[in-house]
Structure formats: C-alpha cells, structure tokens
Amino acid sequence: MNKQVPLKEIVTVTEMARMCRLSRARFYQLIGEGIFPSPSRNQKTRRPFFDREKQEQCLLVRRTNLGTNGKAVMFYGCRLESRPQPASKRKRLPNSRSPYSKNRQDKAIKELRQGLAQLGVANVTDVEIRQALIEAYPDGHRDVESAELLMAVFGEVQRRNTTDNLRG
C-alpha cells in the first residue's frame, strides 16, 4: 500500500474492496464483523457507496491492521500479479488437442517434415510447421488424417513462401 491512491468523491463497494486489495466477498465479511465501516446508501436507489471519509477509514484499517471496532485483523499478502489479465482472443484447447501438446507434436511434426521433404520442401523449421498447423486447424487437428494434415501444411508453407510475401 505504498502507492498513494487518489480518492474519488464516492466509490462503489467493489471499487473500495479493490482499493483494499480484497475480494468483494471478504470485504463484505469484514464489514459484517465491524472491521471496516459500513457503506452509506443512496436515498433513492439504496445502492451502497463509500464517501471520501469512509474510503480513508478503510485504507487506514488495511494499512494498520486495526479495525474500526478496535480489533486487530490479519490480511494475507497480495499476489504479485494482482491485475486481471486480458482474456485471450484464441480459444484455449485441452492439452490433448492443443497443437503445442509435446507428445502429439513431436510425432506429428516428424511425420509432416518427412512428407514435406518428399514433396520437395526440405528447409522448413518445426516452428513453421507448428504455425502452419495452427493456421490450418485453429481448433486442433486430433481427428484429421495425416494425408489431409500434410496437404494443409504444404499449402500454408507454399502460400507463405510465394514471391509476393518474400522481402528483398
């Protein structure tokens, strides 16, 4: 809590819990125990909020480990990576279907490398073959026959190596 968080005029319970580096459920639990002050409520909507004064009280409780009810409270240390990671746009596959699965990949790459060599494409790296597999089968290639895999990878490799795509 070394960073000085600029306080807003009012914040929601979720924002206050985040400022205290607690989950909303744990924050509500501590409010119920009297550790943190109860939120004020909007007269019309009955929505709970914390004004500046209560925000300062909550942050003081978190900093000193002394609740507003006078009881000591222990907080777990926060995770180093406390920010949520942006969701990946690519759908995650089970390891068995993933093109990166080590045991599936080694065998498939070896077979594809041999097939490509027979088709006259010998200077392709494992990374290029994996990338071609991902491009051709983004959802995995578990149920695809080896001949169809070879044709798809060959097509991807040929497409990438056209004279239009090469830099001079």
Residue frames as a rotation matrix with the C-alpha (Angstrom) as fourth column:
MET 1
0.574 0.819 0.000 0.00
0.819 -0.574 0.000 0.00
0.000 0.000 -1.000 0.00
ASN 2
-0.338 -0.799 -0.498 2.92
0.699 -0.567 0.435 2.29
-0.630 -0.201 0.750 -0.68
LYS 3
-0.737 0.097 0.669 1.17
0.544 -0.502 0.672 3.88
0.401 0.859 0.317 -3.64
GLN 4
-0.743 0.518 -0.423 -0.97
-0.024 -0.653 -0.757 6.88
-0.668 -0.552 0.498 -2.82
VAL 5
-0.535 0.640 0.551 -4.36
0.844 0.373 0.386 6.10
0.041 0.672 -0.740 -4.39
PRO 6
-0.946 0.272 0.174 -6.21
-0.259 -0.961 0.091 9.26
0.192 0.041 0.980 -5.43
LEU 7
-0.671 0.742 -0.007 -9.61
0.489 0.435 -0.756 9.19
-0.558 -0.511 -0.654 -3.76
LYS 8
-0.638 0.596 0.488 -12.79
0.364 -0.326 0.873 9.84
0.679 0.734 -0.009 -5.68
GLU 9
-0.518 0.545 0.659 -15.76
-0.744 -0.667 -0.033 11.66
0.421 -0.507 0.752 -4.20
ILE 10
0.301 0.562 0.770 -17.63
-0.771 0.618 -0.150 8.34
-0.561 -0.549 0.620 -3.86
VAL 11
-0.643 -0.471 -0.604 -16.81
-0.723 0.633 0.277 4.75
0.251 0.615 -0.748 -4.83
THR 12
0.467 0.784 -0.408 -18.77
-0.613 0.620 0.490 1.51
0.637 0.021 0.770 -5.04
VAL 13
0.710 -0.170 0.684 -18.22
-0.516 0.534 0.669 -1.38
-0.479 -0.828 0.291 -2.67
THR 14
0.852 -0.389 0.349 -16.41
0.514 0.746 -0.424 -3.26
-0.095 0.541 0.836 -5.45
GLU 15
0.493 -0.684 0.537 -14.03
0.072 -0.583 -0.809 -0.34
0.867 0.438 -0.238 -6.03
MET 16
0.475 -0.287 0.832 -13.39
-0.849 -0.400 0.347 0.00
0.233 -0.871 -0.433 -2.30
ALA 17
0.840 -0.164 0.518 -12.64
-0.075 0.910 0.409 -3.71
-0.538 -0.382 0.751 -1.97
ARG 18
0.717 -0.592 0.368 -10.24
0.600 0.257 -0.757 -3.43
0.354 0.764 0.540 -4.91
MET 19
0.442 -0.549 0.709 -8.53
-0.395 -0.829 -0.396 -0.41
0.805 -0.105 -0.584 -3.31
CYS 20
0.437 -0.225 0.871 -8.05
-0.871 0.136 0.472 -2.50
-0.224 -0.965 -0.137 -0.15
ARG 21
-0.424 -0.603 -0.676 -6.77
-0.803 0.595 -0.027 -5.42
0.418 0.532 -0.736 -2.27
LEU 22
-0.710 0.321 0.627 -9.54
-0.246 0.721 -0.648 -7.73
-0.660 -0.614 -0.432 -1.05
SER 23
-0.812 0.561 0.162 -12.22
0.444 0.413 0.795 -9.72
0.379 0.717 -0.585 -2.78
ARG 24
-0.427 0.737 0.524 -15.69
-0.534 -0.673 0.512 -8.28
0.730 -0.061 0.681 -2.57
ALA 25
0.463 0.615 -0.639 -16.88
0.114 0.673 0.730 -11.29
0.879 -0.411 0.242 -0.56
ARG 26
-0.151 -0.608 -0.779 -14.09
0.913 0.217 -0.346 -10.93
0.380 -0.764 0.522 2.00
PHE 27
-0.884 -0.150 0.443 -14.66
0.059 -0.975 -0.212 -7.19
0.464 -0.161 0.871 2.17
TYR 28
0.034 0.973 0.226 -18.37
-0.495 -0.181 0.850 -7.71
0.868 -0.141 0.475 2.94
GLN 29
0.392 0.047 -0.919 -17.42
0.573 0.769 0.283 -10.32
0.720 -0.638 0.274 5.55
LEU 30
-0.579 -0.709 -0.403 -15.15
0.776 -0.327 -0.539 -7.81
0.250 -0.624 0.740 7.29
ILE 31
-0.633 0.486 0.602 -17.85
-0.369 -0.874 0.317 -5.14
0.680 -0.022 0.733 7.13
GLY 32
0.394 0.847 -0.357 -20.18
-0.124 0.434 0.892 -7.59
0.911 -0.308 0.276 8.88
GLU 33
0.216 -0.419 -0.882 -17.59
0.876 0.481 -0.014 -8.17
0.430 -0.770 0.471 11.62
GLY 34
0.945 0.206 -0.254 -17.21
0.300 -0.857 0.419 -4.41
-0.132 -0.472 -0.872 12.12
ILE 35
0.028 -1.000 -0.004 -13.62
0.816 0.020 0.578 -4.33
-0.578 -0.019 0.816 10.88
PHE 36
-0.866 -0.213 0.453 -14.45
0.464 -0.681 0.566 -1.95
0.189 0.700 0.689 8.03
PRO 37
-0.682 0.664 -0.305 -17.11
-0.287 -0.627 -0.724 0.78
-0.672 -0.406 0.619 8.27
SER 38
-0.083 0.754 0.651 -20.50
0.720 0.497 -0.484 0.07
-0.689 0.429 -0.585 6.71
PRO 39
-0.822 -0.209 0.530 -21.14
0.550 -0.536 0.641 1.82
0.151 0.818 0.555 3.40
SER 40
-0.580 0.677 -0.453 -23.55
-0.313 -0.699 -0.643 4.70
-0.752 -0.231 0.618 3.11
ARG 41
-0.432 0.505 0.748 -26.60
0.795 0.604 0.051 4.24
-0.426 0.616 -0.662 0.89
ASN 42
-0.964 0.195 0.180 -28.09
-0.029 -0.751 0.660 6.41
0.264 0.631 0.730 -1.83
GLN 43
-0.653 0.751 0.103 -31.55
-0.351 -0.180 -0.919 7.56
-0.671 -0.636 0.381 -0.65
LYS 44
0.122 0.755 -0.645 -33.27
-0.953 -0.093 -0.290 6.93
-0.279 0.649 0.708 -3.98
THR 45
0.251 -0.072 -0.965 -31.59
-0.683 0.693 -0.229 3.75
0.686 0.717 0.125 -5.23
ARG 46
0.864 0.019 0.503 -30.42
-0.453 0.465 0.760 2.26
-0.219 -0.885 0.411 -1.91
ARG 47
0.717 -0.670 -0.194 -27.12
0.274 0.527 -0.805 1.50
0.641 0.523 0.561 -3.63
PRO 48
0.776 -0.456 -0.436 -24.17
0.457 -0.069 0.887 1.28
-0.434 -0.887 0.155 -1.21
PHE 49
0.561 -0.660 0.499 -21.17
0.292 -0.406 -0.866 3.59
0.774 0.632 -0.035 -1.61
PHE 50
0.260 -0.571 -0.778 -18.17
0.929 -0.073 0.364 4.94
-0.265 -0.818 0.511 0.29
ASP 51
0.969 0.002 0.246 -17.54
0.070 -0.961 -0.269 8.67
0.236 0.278 -0.931 0.54
ARG 52
0.269 -0.948 0.168 -14.04
-0.250 -0.237 -0.939 10.14
0.930 0.210 -0.301 0.95
GLU 53
0.033 -0.237 0.971 -14.07
-0.984 -0.178 -0.010 9.90
0.175 -0.955 -0.239 4.74
LYS 54
0.699 0.293 0.653 -15.02
-0.468 0.877 0.107 6.22
-0.541 -0.381 0.750 4.76
GLN 55
0.853 -0.490 -0.181 -12.52
0.059 0.434 -0.899 5.49
0.519 0.756 0.399 1.98
GLU 56
0.014 -0.880 0.475 -9.77
-0.624 -0.379 -0.684 6.93
0.782 -0.287 -0.554 4.19
GLN 57
0.229 0.148 0.962 -11.01
-0.929 0.327 0.170 4.84
-0.290 -0.933 0.213 7.14
CYS 58
0.970 0.185 0.158 -10.95
-0.126 0.938 -0.322 1.66
-0.208 0.292 0.933 5.06
LEU 59
0.578 -0.814 -0.056 -7.46
0.013 0.078 -0.997 2.34
0.816 0.575 0.056 3.75
LEU 60
-0.052 -0.557 0.829 -6.27
-0.892 -0.347 -0.289 3.11
0.449 -0.755 -0.478 7.28
VAL 61
0.609 0.331 0.721 -7.68
-0.640 0.742 0.199 -0.21
-0.469 -0.583 0.664 8.52
ARG 62
0.967 -0.249 -0.048 -5.87
0.152 0.722 -0.675 -2.02
0.203 0.646 0.736 5.73
ARG 63
0.296 -0.913 0.283 -2.61
-0.250 -0.359 -0.899 -0.18
0.922 0.195 -0.335 6.45
THR 64
-0.266 -0.413 0.871 -2.64
-0.886 -0.251 -0.390 -0.57
0.380 -0.875 -0.299 10.26
ASN 65
-0.529 0.174 -0.830 -4.43
0.110 0.985 0.137 -3.95
0.841 -0.019 -0.540 10.65
LEU 66
-0.898 0.313 -0.308 -6.66
0.291 -0.100 -0.951 -2.34
-0.329 -0.944 -0.001 13.29
GLY 67
-0.430 0.818 0.382 -10.39
0.786 0.132 0.604 -2.44
0.444 0.560 -0.700 12.57
THR 68
-0.433 0.365 0.824 -12.85
-0.257 -0.926 0.275 0.35
0.864 -0.093 0.495 13.23
ASN 69
0.708 0.694 -0.127 -14.24
-0.123 0.299 0.946 -1.81
0.695 -0.655 0.297 16.05
GLY 70
0.450 -0.624 0.639 -10.81
-0.893 -0.323 0.314 -1.78
0.011 -0.712 -0.702 17.75
LYS 71
0.712 -0.181 0.679 -9.97
-0.045 0.952 0.301 -5.42
-0.701 -0.245 0.670 16.95
ALA 72
-0.302 -0.883 -0.359 -6.78
-0.657 -0.080 0.749 -6.46
-0.690 0.462 -0.557 15.23
VAL 73
0.825 0.527 0.204 -7.13
-0.180 0.587 -0.790 -8.18
-0.536 0.615 0.579 11.87
MET 74
-0.306 -0.926 0.221 -4.62
-0.062 0.251 0.966 -10.08
-0.950 0.282 -0.135 9.76
PHE 75
0.722 0.444 -0.530 -4.59
-0.542 -0.114 -0.833 -9.71
-0.430 0.889 0.158 5.98
TYR 76
0.451 -0.576 0.682 -2.89
0.653 0.734 0.188 -12.07
-0.609 0.360 0.707 3.60
GLY 77
-0.435 -0.674 -0.597 -0.24
-0.071 -0.635 0.769 -10.54
-0.897 0.377 0.229 1.39
CYS 78
0.575 0.670 -0.469 -1.45
-0.498 -0.169 -0.851 -9.61
-0.649 0.723 0.236 -2.07
ARG 79
0.559 -0.340 0.756 -0.45
0.671 0.721 -0.172 -11.51
-0.487 0.604 0.631 -5.17
LEU 80
-0.470 -0.804 -0.365 2.37
0.324 -0.542 0.776 -10.06
-0.821 0.247 0.515 -7.21
GLU 81
-0.958 0.228 0.171 0.17
0.122 -0.215 0.969 -10.10
0.258 0.950 0.178 -10.33
SER 82
-0.641 0.733 -0.227 -2.98
0.314 -0.019 -0.949 -8.53
-0.700 -0.680 -0.218 -8.88
ARG 83
-0.332 0.535 -0.777 -4.34
-0.777 -0.623 -0.097 -7.14
-0.535 0.571 0.622 -12.13
PRO 84
0.402 0.506 0.763 -6.60
0.060 0.817 -0.573 -9.40
-0.914 0.277 0.298 -14.15
GLN 85
-0.722 -0.686 0.096 -5.04
0.075 0.059 0.995 -10.50
-0.688 0.726 0.009 -17.41
PRO 86
-0.164 0.677 -0.717 -6.88
-0.911 -0.383 -0.153 -9.60
-0.379 0.628 0.680 -20.59
ALA 87
0.395 0.409 0.823 -8.75
-0.119 0.911 -0.396 -12.56
-0.911 0.058 0.408 -21.97
SER 88
-0.735 -0.674 0.069 -7.07
-0.087 0.196 0.977 -14.23
-0.672 0.712 -0.203 -24.89
LYS 89
-0.059 0.720 -0.691 -8.95
-0.928 -0.294 -0.227 -13.97
-0.367 0.628 0.686 -28.16
ARG 90
-0.360 -0.137 -0.923 -7.95
-0.613 0.780 0.123 -17.50
0.703 0.610 -0.365 -29.09
LYS 91
0.695 0.684 0.220 -9.99
-0.650 0.468 0.598 -20.27
0.307 -0.559 0.770 -27.52
ARG 92
-0.318 -0.796 0.514 -7.92
-0.926 0.377 0.010 -22.47
-0.202 -0.473 -0.858 -25.18
LEU 93
0.343 0.354 -0.870 -7.80
-0.596 0.798 0.090 -26.12
0.726 0.488 0.484 -26.17
PRO 94
0.903 -0.099 0.418 -7.36
-0.283 0.595 0.752 -29.12
-0.323 -0.798 0.509 -23.91
ASN 95
0.041 -0.999 -0.019 -3.73
-0.717 -0.043 0.696 -30.24
-0.696 -0.015 -0.718 -23.85
SER 96
-0.205 -0.124 0.971 -4.52
0.307 0.934 0.184 -33.40
-0.929 0.336 -0.153 -25.80
ARG 97
0.562 0.486 0.669 -5.95
0.784 -0.056 -0.618 -31.33
-0.263 0.872 -0.413 -28.68
SER 98
0.718 -0.303 -0.627 -3.55
-0.193 -0.952 0.239 -28.44
-0.669 -0.050 -0.742 -28.46
PRO 99
0.897 -0.442 -0.024 -1.19
0.054 0.164 -0.985 -28.02
0.440 0.882 0.171 -31.39
TYR 100
0.165 -0.870 0.465 1.51
-0.781 -0.403 -0.477 -27.32
0.603 -0.285 -0.746 -28.77
SER 101
0.831 0.171 0.529 0.99
-0.489 0.676 0.551 -30.62
-0.263 -0.717 0.645 -26.90
LYS 102
-0.014 -0.999 -0.047 4.51
-0.915 -0.006 0.404 -32.07
-0.403 0.048 -0.914 -26.65
ASN 103
-0.440 -0.210 0.873 3.82
-0.080 0.978 0.195 -35.79
-0.895 0.016 -0.447 -27.15
ARG 104
0.551 0.682 0.482 1.41
0.482 0.212 -0.850 -35.23
-0.682 0.700 -0.212 -30.05
GLN 105
0.825 -0.169 -0.540 3.51
-0.422 -0.819 -0.388 -32.54
-0.377 0.548 -0.747 -31.61
ASP 106
-0.167 -0.983 0.082 6.81
-0.661 0.173 0.730 -34.42
-0.732 0.068 -0.678 -31.82
LYS 107
-0.372 0.081 0.925 5.29
0.415 0.906 0.087 -37.33
-0.831 0.416 -0.370 -33.72
ALA 108
0.658 0.720 0.219 3.13
0.547 -0.259 -0.796 -35.16
-0.517 0.643 -0.565 -35.97
ILE 109
0.641 -0.488 -0.593 5.97
-0.566 -0.822 0.063 -32.73
-0.518 0.295 -0.803 -36.74
LYS 110
-0.401 -0.839 0.368 8.33
-0.363 0.515 0.777 -35.60
-0.841 0.178 -0.511 -37.60
GLU 111
-0.126 0.449 0.884 5.76
0.707 0.666 -0.238 -37.14
-0.696 0.595 -0.401 -39.99
LEU 112
0.861 0.488 -0.143 4.97
0.280 -0.689 -0.668 -33.79
-0.425 0.535 -0.730 -41.57
ARG 113
0.264 -0.851 -0.454 8.67
-0.651 -0.505 0.567 -32.97
-0.712 0.146 -0.687 -42.00
GLN 114
-0.563 -0.457 0.688 9.20
0.103 0.788 0.607 -36.28
-0.820 0.413 -0.397 -43.83
GLY 115
0.229 0.763 0.605 6.14
0.810 0.195 -0.554 -35.70
-0.540 0.616 -0.573 -46.02
LEU 116
0.848 0.052 -0.527 7.19
-0.129 -0.945 -0.300 -32.16
-0.514 0.322 -0.795 -46.88
ALA 117
-0.183 -0.979 -0.092 10.67
-0.512 0.015 0.859 -33.40
-0.839 0.204 -0.504 -47.80
GLN 118
-0.436 0.096 0.895 9.08
0.579 0.791 0.197 -35.89
-0.689 0.604 -0.401 -50.22
LEU 119
0.631 0.725 0.276 7.12
0.711 -0.398 -0.580 -33.01
-0.311 0.562 -0.766 -51.74
GLY 120
0.119 -0.700 0.704 10.34
0.804 -0.348 -0.482 -31.04
0.582 0.623 0.522 -52.25
VAL 121
0.529 0.051 0.847 10.10
-0.340 -0.902 0.267 -28.70
0.777 -0.429 -0.460 -49.25
ALA 122
0.311 -0.513 -0.800 13.07
0.673 0.714 -0.196 -29.57
0.672 -0.477 0.567 -47.06
ASN 123
-0.699 -0.702 0.135 14.03
0.442 -0.572 -0.691 -26.25
0.562 -0.423 0.711 -45.46
VAL 124
0.223 0.834 0.505 11.04
-0.230 -0.458 0.858 -25.83
0.947 -0.308 0.090 -43.11
THR 125
-0.801 -0.523 0.293 11.58
-0.363 0.034 -0.931 -25.44
0.477 -0.852 -0.217 -39.36
ASP 126
-0.643 0.557 -0.525 9.49
0.735 0.641 -0.221 -27.04
0.214 -0.528 -0.822 -36.60
VAL 127
-0.599 0.399 -0.694 8.19
0.215 -0.755 -0.619 -23.60
-0.771 -0.520 0.367 -35.70
GLU 128
-0.703 0.334 -0.628 6.98
-0.700 -0.478 0.530 -23.00
-0.123 0.813 0.570 -39.27
ILE 129
-0.719 0.455 -0.525 5.27
0.113 0.823 0.557 -26.40
0.685 0.342 -0.643 -39.32
ARG 130
-0.602 0.498 -0.625 3.56
0.763 0.128 -0.633 -25.69
-0.235 -0.858 -0.457 -35.97
GLN 131
-0.631 0.339 -0.698 2.46
-0.212 -0.941 -0.265 -22.27
-0.746 -0.020 0.666 -37.19
ALA 132
-0.752 0.353 -0.557 1.08
-0.569 0.077 0.818 -23.77
0.332 0.933 0.143 -40.41
LEU 133
-0.681 0.509 -0.526 -0.85
0.568 0.821 0.060 -26.33
0.462 -0.258 -0.848 -38.34
ILE 134
-0.560 0.456 -0.692 -2.33
0.520 -0.456 -0.722 -23.59
-0.644 -0.764 0.018 -36.19
GLU 135
-0.694 0.278 -0.664 -3.31
-0.571 -0.774 0.273 -21.56
-0.438 0.569 0.696 -39.26
ALA 136
-0.705 0.391 -0.592 -4.91
-0.377 0.501 0.779 -24.54
0.601 0.772 -0.206 -40.95
TYR 137
0.043 0.688 -0.725 -6.56
0.468 0.627 0.623 -26.04
0.882 -0.366 -0.296 -37.84
PRO 138
-0.431 -0.247 0.868 -7.02
-0.467 -0.762 -0.449 -23.39
0.772 -0.599 0.213 -35.13
ASP 139
0.423 0.672 0.608 -9.29
-0.885 0.162 0.436 -25.73
0.194 -0.723 0.663 -33.12
GLY 140
-0.085 -0.539 0.838 -6.83
-0.613 0.691 0.382 -28.63
-0.785 -0.482 -0.389 -33.17
HIS 141
-0.015 -0.035 -0.999 -6.04
-0.963 0.268 0.005 -31.42
0.268 0.963 -0.038 -35.58
ARG 142
-0.444 -0.205 0.872 -6.61
-0.665 0.728 -0.167 -34.53
-0.601 -0.654 -0.460 -33.49
ASP 143
0.164 0.648 0.744 -9.21
0.078 0.744 -0.664 -36.19
-0.983 0.167 0.071 -35.75
VAL 144
0.661 0.018 -0.750 -7.63
-0.685 -0.395 -0.613 -35.16
-0.307 0.919 -0.249 -39.05
GLU 145
0.872 -0.342 0.350 -5.96
0.420 0.891 -0.175 -37.80
-0.251 0.299 0.920 -41.22
SER 146
0.114 -0.948 -0.297 -2.22
0.357 -0.240 0.903 -37.46
-0.927 -0.209 0.311 -41.80
ALA 147
-0.408 -0.238 0.881 -2.58
0.909 -0.020 0.415 -37.04
-0.081 0.971 0.224 -45.59
GLU 148
0.545 0.686 0.481 -5.00
0.684 -0.696 0.218 -34.15
0.485 0.210 -0.849 -45.10
LEU 149
0.760 -0.366 -0.537 -2.66
0.288 -0.550 0.784 -32.60
-0.582 -0.751 -0.313 -42.50
LEU 150
-0.256 -0.934 0.249 0.24
0.643 0.028 0.765 -32.84
-0.722 0.356 0.593 -44.92
MET 151
-0.173 0.251 0.952 -1.72
0.920 -0.303 0.247 -31.17
0.350 0.919 -0.179 -47.73
ALA 152
0.844 0.536 0.016 -2.89
0.484 -0.774 0.409 -28.37
0.231 -0.338 -0.912 -45.43
VAL 153
0.519 -0.733 -0.441 0.61
0.253 -0.361 0.898 -27.70
-0.817 -0.577 -0.002 -44.07
PHE 154
-0.380 -0.640 0.668 2.10
0.828 0.086 0.554 -27.89
-0.412 0.764 0.497 -47.55
GLY 155
0.240 0.578 0.780 -0.47
0.832 -0.536 0.142 -25.34
0.500 0.615 -0.610 -48.77
GLU 156
0.950 0.108 -0.293 0.27
0.273 -0.742 0.612 -23.00
-0.151 -0.661 -0.735 -45.85
VAL 157
0.133 -0.982 -0.134 4.03
0.404 -0.069 0.912 -23.27
-0.905 -0.175 0.388 -46.35
GLN 158
-0.373 -0.228 0.899 3.71
0.927 -0.045 0.373 -22.66
-0.044 0.973 0.229 -50.11
ARG 159
0.609 0.684 0.401 1.40
0.678 -0.712 0.184 -19.70
0.411 0.160 -0.897 -49.51
ARG 160
0.824 -0.338 -0.454 3.91
0.185 -0.596 0.781 -18.12
-0.535 -0.728 -0.429 -47.13
ASN 161
-0.125 -0.989 0.084 6.83
0.318 0.040 0.947 -18.66
-0.940 0.145 0.309 -49.46
THR 162
0.576 0.319 0.752 5.33
0.811 -0.111 -0.574 -17.06
-0.099 0.941 -0.323 -52.56
THR 163
-0.416 -0.807 0.419 7.39
0.856 -0.503 -0.120 -14.33
0.308 0.309 0.900 -54.20
ASP 164
0.195 0.570 0.798 4.73
0.163 -0.821 0.547 -11.78
0.967 0.023 -0.253 -53.14
ASN 165
0.957 0.281 -0.075 5.44
0.094 -0.055 0.994 -12.49
0.275 -0.958 -0.079 -49.48
LEU 166
0.334 -0.914 -0.231 9.24
0.942 0.321 0.093 -12.54
-0.011 -0.249 0.968 -49.63
ARG 167
0.884 -0.133 -0.448 11.20
-0.025 -0.970 0.240 -9.47
-0.467 -0.201 -0.861 -48.65
GLY 168
0.764 -0.580 0.283 14.05
0.466 0.193 -0.863 -8.44
0.447 0.791 0.418 -50.85
